[in-house]
Amino acid sequence: MKKQTMYFRMIISSLIRRRSRMLVALLAVAIGATVLSGLVTIYYDIPRQMGQEFRSYGANLIFVPTGGDSAINEEEMKKATELIPAEDIVGIAPYRYETIKINEQPFMAAGTDLEEVKKTSPYWFVSGTWPAGSGSVLIGQEVADLIGLLPGSSFTMTGTDSTGKGFSRDFTVSGIVQTGGTEEAFLFLSLSDLEGLMGNSGELDVIECSISAPQATLEGIVRQVGENVEGVTPRLVKRVADSEGTVLTKLQALVYLVTVVVLLLTMICVATTMMAVVAERRREIGLKKALGASNQSIVMEFLGEGLFLGALGGLLGVALGFAFAQTVSMNVFTRSISFQPLLIPATLAVSIAITGLACLIPVRSTTDVDPAIVLRGE
């Protein structure tokens, strides 16, 4: 125990005496550990952050009927959605489409769960308010322009139900939908209202799912639903799912590349500093050898100094790295980032390893010091 205590005191004393040079090495290690810890935190949190960002572009998975003219019933919908991990679900919006008339002009009406539509299609811009109950509808901008409706306007919806009997019912426009897409040609009302008009229930034309999960998980869901639920055909929305996967892959590759470059630069900085320290202490090394110190003891002393700097820099890097990752996440995604506890031992291990590797060449050069030549001042 006394020997270990003395060894530790020698290392601390040496670092304090050369604090200006060692501070440079410590800062290099700390910066490297900060970037490593921060970028690795971002690396593992990017899928979650980007997944939430991409959910604003709409559904990334849809369920359609397997048969040409068939529909998805409630039991099939339940079986299919139960195969999706609950923690990954952002929203699931079922849709049923029927042709109706307003002032004898035909339009397409979509019955859906409007609360779920808010989750699956957050990009919809609604002038007015979302329907709060039965008898209220959202209408697309094209429909509003064509028949001159505004939020608060009333109109009569007519049509023919599933038995061939005509129906007529008054509705109020709660809001107007603007998306720049096909949604502007539709009317949106609650599924229960549409089923009441048509006289039958439990028939769905499509189910839109917004799922916050990586590409592999989505493909697994598609495979499971296709194999286990008859009457339902799952399809990935390629423009969303593929774009998300491509962006994630490129961002993660960039983070990996930057991390490797920073660690290499840290190694170079530490190695350069340690070489300067060894050159500065040649007379001290020569004196120690003349007094009987072995090459191994001298190497262990210098290596201990380097590893101590690595450990201290790693500890600083863990704290600063999380602050760095949190700042990046808030500025880029406007969301807080989750802390990864495993980063503490991982960052310490990498920092110590990088510092140890950087010290190998400078420390090995101490064995080449000839006491006789150095002490003569040559």
C-alpha positions as CSV (number, residue, x, y, z in Angstrom):
1,M,0.0,0.0,0.0
2,K,2.9,2.4,0.8
3,K,4.5,1.7,-2.5
4,Q,1.2,2.5,-4.4
5,T,0.7,5.6,-2.4
6,M,4.3,6.8,-3.2
7,Y,3.7,6.0,-6.9
8,F,0.5,8.1,-6.9
9,R,2.3,11.0,-5.1
10,M,5.1,10.9,-7.7
11,I,2.6,11.2,-10.5
12,I,0.7,14.0,-8.9
13,S,3.9,15.9,-8.0
14,S,5.2,15.5,-11.5
15,L,2.0,16.8,-13.1
16,I,1.8,19.8,-10.8
17,R,5.5,20.8,-11.5
18,R,4.7,20.8,-15.2
19,R,1.2,22.0,-15.0
20,S,1.3,24.2,-18.1
21,R,2.3,21.4,-20.4
22,M,0.1,18.9,-18.7
23,L,-2.8,21.3,-18.9
24,V,-2.5,21.3,-22.6
25,A,-2.6,17.5,-22.7
26,L,-5.5,17.5,-20.3
27,L,-7.5,19.9,-22.4
28,A,-6.8,17.8,-25.5
29,V,-8.1,14.7,-23.8
30,A,-11.1,16.5,-22.3
31,I,-12.1,18.0,-25.6
32,G,-11.7,14.6,-27.3
33,A,-13.8,12.9,-24.6
34,T,-16.4,15.7,-24.8
35,V,-16.8,15.3,-28.5
36,L,-16.8,11.5,-28.1
37,S,-19.4,11.5,-25.4
38,G,-21.5,14.1,-27.0
39,L,-21.5,12.7,-30.5
40,V,-22.1,9.1,-29.3
41,T,-25.1,10.4,-27.2
42,I,-26.4,12.1,-30.4
43,Y,-25.6,9.0,-32.5
44,Y,-27.8,6.8,-30.3
45,D,-30.5,9.5,-29.9
46,I,-30.7,10.5,-33.5
47,P,-33.2,7.7,-34.5
48,R,-35.6,8.9,-31.8
49,Q,-35.2,12.5,-32.6
50,M,-35.4,12.1,-36.4
51,G,-38.3,9.7,-36.0
52,Q,-40.2,12.4,-34.2
53,E,-39.3,14.9,-36.8
54,F,-40.4,12.7,-39.7
55,R,-43.7,12.0,-38.0
56,S,-44.7,15.5,-38.9
57,Y,-44.6,14.4,-42.6
58,G,-47.5,12.0,-42.1
59,A,-48.0,8.2,-41.8
60,N,-45.2,5.8,-42.7
61,L,-47.2,2.6,-42.7
62,I,-50.7,1.9,-44.1
63,F,-53.0,-1.1,-44.0
64,V,-55.2,-1.7,-47.1
65,P,-57.7,-4.5,-47.8
66,T,-56.2,-7.6,-49.5
67,G,-59.2,-8.1,-51.8
68,G,-59.9,-5.7,-54.6
69,D,-63.4,-4.4,-53.5
70,S,-63.3,-5.7,-49.9
71,A,-62.9,-3.7,-46.8
72,I,-61.0,-4.0,-43.5
73,N,-63.3,-4.9,-40.6
74,E,-62.8,-3.9,-37.0
75,E,-61.5,-7.3,-35.9
76,E,-58.8,-7.3,-38.6
77,M,-57.8,-3.7,-37.6
78,K,-57.5,-4.8,-34.0
79,K,-55.3,-7.8,-34.9
80,A,-53.1,-5.7,-37.2
81,T,-52.6,-2.8,-34.7
82,E,-51.9,-5.2,-31.8
83,L,-48.8,-6.3,-33.7
84,I,-47.3,-2.8,-33.4
85,P,-45.4,-2.1,-30.2
86,A,-47.5,0.3,-28.2
87,E,-44.5,2.5,-27.2
88,D,-43.8,3.1,-30.9
89,I,-47.3,4.2,-31.9
90,V,-47.7,7.9,-32.6
91,G,-51.2,7.7,-34.1
92,I,-53.5,5.3,-36.0
93,A,-56.2,6.8,-38.1
94,P,-58.8,4.6,-39.9
95,Y,-60.4,5.9,-43.0
96,R,-63.6,5.1,-44.9
97,Y,-64.4,6.9,-48.1
98,E,-67.9,7.5,-49.6
99,T,-69.3,9.7,-52.3
100,I,-71.8,12.3,-51.2
101,K,-73.4,15.4,-52.7
102,I,-73.6,19.0,-51.8
103,N,-76.0,21.1,-53.9
104,E,-76.1,18.1,-56.3
105,Q,-72.4,18.3,-56.8
106,P,-70.5,15.0,-55.9
107,F,-67.7,15.1,-53.4
108,M,-65.6,12.5,-51.6
109,A,-66.2,12.3,-47.9
110,A,-63.8,10.6,-45.5
111,G,-65.0,9.2,-42.2
112,T,-62.1,8.9,-39.6
113,D,-61.0,9.4,-36.1
114,L,-60.2,13.1,-36.2
115,E,-58.3,13.0,-32.9
116,E,-55.9,10.4,-34.4
117,V,-55.6,12.4,-37.6
118,K,-54.1,15.2,-35.5
119,K,-51.3,12.8,-34.6
120,T,-50.8,11.1,-38.0
121,S,-51.1,14.3,-40.0
122,P,-49.7,17.2,-38.0
123,Y,-48.8,19.0,-41.2
124,W,-52.5,19.8,-41.9
125,F,-53.2,23.5,-41.5
126,V,-56.8,24.1,-40.4
127,S,-58.4,27.5,-40.7
128,G,-61.0,27.5,-37.9
129,T,-61.2,24.6,-35.5
130,W,-61.2,20.9,-35.5
131,P,-64.6,19.2,-35.2
132,A,-65.6,18.9,-31.6
133,G,-68.6,16.6,-31.9
134,S,-71.2,15.1,-34.2
135,G,-72.5,17.3,-37.0
136,S,-69.2,19.1,-37.7
137,V,-66.9,18.6,-40.6
138,L,-63.6,19.7,-42.0
139,I,-63.6,20.6,-45.7
140,G,-60.7,20.9,-48.1
141,Q,-59.7,24.2,-49.5
142,E,-60.8,23.1,-53.0
143,V,-64.2,22.2,-51.8
144,A,-64.6,25.4,-49.9
145,D,-63.6,27.5,-53.0
146,L,-66.0,25.5,-55.2
147,I,-69.2,25.8,-53.1
148,G,-68.3,29.0,-51.2
149,L,-68.2,27.7,-47.7
150,L,-66.4,29.3,-44.7
151,P,-65.9,28.1,-41.1
152,G,-69.2,28.3,-39.3
153,S,-71.2,27.8,-42.6
154,S,-73.9,25.2,-42.7
155,F,-74.8,22.9,-45.6
156,T,-76.9,19.9,-46.4
157,M,-75.2,16.6,-47.3
158,T,-77.2,14.2,-49.4
159,G,-76.5,10.8,-50.9
160,T,-77.5,7.1,-51.0
161,D,-76.8,4.7,-48.2
162,S,-75.7,1.0,-48.4
163,T,-79.3,-0.2,-48.9
164,G,-80.0,2.3,-51.7
165,K,-82.1,4.6,-49.6
166,G,-81.5,8.3,-49.9
167,F,-80.3,10.4,-46.9
168,S,-80.1,14.1,-46.1
169,R,-78.4,15.7,-43.1
170,D,-77.2,19.2,-42.2
171,F,-73.6,19.8,-41.2
172,T,-71.6,22.7,-40.0
173,V,-68.1,23.6,-41.3
174,S,-65.8,23.8,-38.3
175,G,-62.6,24.4,-40.3
176,I,-61.0,24.4,-43.7
177,V,-58.0,22.1,-44.4
178,Q,-55.0,23.3,-46.4
179,T,-52.2,20.8,-47.2
180,G,-51.2,21.5,-50.7
181,G,-52.2,17.9,-51.5
182,T,-55.2,15.7,-52.4
183,E,-56.7,16.3,-48.9
184,E,-58.0,19.7,-50.1
185,A,-60.5,17.9,-52.3
186,F,-62.1,15.9,-49.4
187,L,-64.6,16.5,-46.6
188,F,-63.6,15.0,-43.3
189,L,-66.1,13.9,-40.6
190,S,-66.2,11.5,-37.7
191,L,-66.4,7.9,-38.7
192,S,-69.6,7.4,-36.6
193,D,-71.3,10.2,-38.5
194,L,-70.4,8.7,-41.9
195,E,-71.5,5.2,-40.7
196,G,-74.8,6.7,-39.5
197,L,-75.4,8.2,-43.0
198,M,-74.4,5.0,-44.9
199,G,-76.3,2.6,-42.6
200,N,-73.5,0.1,-42.0
201,S,-70.4,0.1,-39.8
202,G,-67.1,-1.7,-39.4
203,E,-65.9,-1.2,-42.9
204,L,-62.6,0.6,-43.5
205,D,-60.8,1.4,-46.8
206,V,-57.4,2.2,-45.3
207,I,-55.7,2.6,-42.0
208,E,-52.9,5.1,-41.7
209,C,-50.3,4.5,-39.0
210,S,-47.6,6.8,-37.8
211,I,-44.9,4.8,-36.0
212,S,-41.8,6.1,-34.4
213,A,-39.4,3.2,-35.1
214,P,-36.4,2.5,-37.3
215,Q,-36.6,0.9,-40.8
216,A,-35.9,-2.6,-39.5
217,T,-38.7,-2.5,-37.0
218,L,-41.2,-1.2,-39.6
219,E,-40.2,-4.0,-42.0
220,G,-40.7,-6.5,-39.1
221,I,-44.2,-5.2,-38.5
222,V,-45.0,-5.4,-42.2
223,R,-43.8,-9.0,-42.2
224,Q,-45.8,-10.0,-39.1
225,V,-49.0,-8.4,-40.2
226,G,-48.7,-9.9,-43.7
227,E,-48.2,-13.4,-42.2
228,N,-50.7,-13.3,-39.4
229,V,-53.7,-11.1,-40.4
230,E,-55.8,-12.3,-43.3
231,G,-57.6,-9.6,-45.3
232,V,-55.0,-6.9,-44.5
233,T,-52.1,-5.9,-46.7
234,P,-49.4,-3.7,-45.0
235,R,-47.5,-1.3,-47.0
236,L,-44.7,1.1,-46.1
237,V,-45.1,4.7,-47.3
238,K,-41.8,4.6,-49.3
239,R,-41.4,8.4,-49.6
240,V,-41.4,8.7,-45.8
241,A,-39.8,5.5,-44.6
242,D,-37.0,5.5,-47.2
243,S,-36.2,9.1,-46.7
244,E,-36.1,8.6,-43.0
245,G,-33.7,5.6,-43.3
246,T,-31.5,7.4,-45.8
247,V,-31.1,10.6,-43.6
248,L,-30.5,8.5,-40.5
249,T,-27.8,6.5,-42.2
250,K,-26.0,9.6,-43.5
251,L,-26.2,11.4,-40.2
252,Q,-24.9,8.5,-38.2
253,A,-22.0,8.0,-40.7
254,L,-21.1,11.7,-40.4
255,V,-21.1,11.5,-36.6
256,Y,-18.9,8.4,-36.7
257,L,-16.4,10.0,-39.1
258,V,-16.2,13.2,-37.0
259,T,-15.7,11.2,-33.8
260,V,-12.8,9.2,-35.3
261,V,-11.1,12.3,-36.7
262,V,-11.3,14.1,-33.3
263,L,-9.9,11.1,-31.5
264,L,-7.0,10.9,-33.9
265,L,-6.3,14.6,-33.4
266,T,-6.4,14.0,-29.6
267,M,-3.9,11.3,-29.9
268,I,-1.5,13.5,-31.9
269,C,-1.8,16.4,-29.4
270,V,-1.2,14.1,-26.4
271,A,1.7,12.4,-28.1
272,T,3.3,15.7,-29.0
273,T,2.9,17.0,-25.5
274,M,4.4,13.9,-23.9
275,M,7.3,13.9,-26.3
276,A,8.1,17.5,-25.2
277,V,7.8,16.4,-21.6
278,V,10.2,13.5,-22.1
279,A,12.7,15.7,-23.9
280,E,12.5,18.3,-21.1
281,R,13.1,15.6,-18.4
282,R,16.0,13.9,-20.0
283,R,18.4,14.9,-17.3
284,E,16.0,13.8,-14.6
285,I,15.6,10.4,-16.4
286,G,19.4,10.1,-16.7
287,L,19.9,10.8,-13.0
288,K,17.2,8.3,-12.0
289,K,19.0,5.6,-14.1
290,A,22.3,6.5,-12.6
291,L,20.9,6.0,-9.2
292,G,19.6,2.5,-10.2
293,A,16.1,3.1,-11.5
294,S,15.1,0.5,-14.1
295,N,13.7,1.2,-17.5
296,Q,10.4,-0.4,-16.4
297,S,10.0,1.9,-13.4
298,I,10.6,5.0,-15.5
299,V,8.2,3.8,-18.2
300,M,5.5,3.1,-15.6
301,E,5.9,6.5,-14.1
302,F,5.5,8.3,-17.4
303,L,2.7,6.0,-18.5
304,G,0.9,6.5,-15.2
305,E,1.0,10.3,-15.7
306,G,-0.6,9.8,-19.2
307,L,-3.2,7.4,-17.9
308,F,-4.1,9.7,-15.0
309,L,-4.6,12.6,-17.5
310,G,-6.8,10.2,-19.6
311,A,-9.0,9.3,-16.7
312,L,-9.3,12.9,-15.5
313,G,-10.0,14.2,-19.1
314,G,-12.6,11.4,-19.5
315,L,-14.5,12.4,-16.4
316,L,-14.6,16.0,-17.6
317,G,-15.6,14.8,-21.1
318,V,-18.6,12.9,-19.8
319,A,-20.1,16.0,-18.1
320,L,-19.2,18.4,-20.9
321,G,-20.2,15.9,-23.6
322,F,-23.8,15.6,-22.2
323,A,-24.0,19.4,-22.0
324,F,-22.8,19.6,-25.6
325,A,-25.3,16.9,-26.8
326,Q,-28.1,18.6,-25.0
327,T,-27.2,22.0,-26.6
328,V,-27.1,20.5,-30.1
329,S,-30.4,18.6,-29.6
330,M,-32.2,21.7,-28.3
331,N,-30.9,23.9,-31.1
332,V,-31.5,21.4,-33.9
333,F,-34.5,19.4,-32.8
334,T,-35.9,21.7,-30.0
335,R,-36.1,18.6,-27.8
336,S,-34.1,17.4,-24.8
337,I,-31.8,14.4,-25.1
338,S,-31.7,11.3,-22.9
339,F,-28.6,10.5,-20.9
340,Q,-26.9,7.2,-21.6
341,P,-25.4,5.9,-18.3
342,L,-23.2,3.4,-20.1
343,L,-21.3,6.4,-21.6
344,I,-19.6,7.0,-18.3
345,P,-17.4,3.8,-18.3
346,A,-17.2,3.8,-22.1
347,T,-15.9,7.3,-22.3
348,L,-13.4,6.7,-19.5
349,A,-12.2,3.5,-21.1
350,V,-11.7,5.1,-24.5
351,S,-10.0,8.2,-23.1
352,I,-7.6,6.1,-21.1
353,A,-6.9,3.8,-24.1
354,I,-6.4,6.8,-26.5
355,T,-4.0,8.5,-24.0
356,G,-2.1,5.2,-23.4
357,L,-1.6,4.7,-27.1
358,A,-0.5,8.3,-27.6
359,C,2.0,7.9,-24.8
360,L,3.6,4.7,-26.1
361,I,6.1,6.2,-28.5
362,P,7.2,9.1,-26.2
363,V,7.5,6.8,-23.2
364,R,9.4,4.1,-25.0
365,S,12.0,6.8,-25.9
366,T,12.9,7.1,-22.2
367,T,14.6,3.7,-22.4
368,D,17.0,5.1,-24.9
369,V,18.4,7.8,-22.5
370,D,22.1,7.1,-21.7
371,P,22.8,8.5,-18.2
372,A,26.5,9.1,-18.9
373,I,25.9,11.2,-22.0
374,V,22.9,13.1,-20.5
375,L,24.7,13.9,-17.2
376,R,27.7,15.3,-19.0
377,G,25.4,17.7,-20.7
378,E,25.7,16.3,-24.2
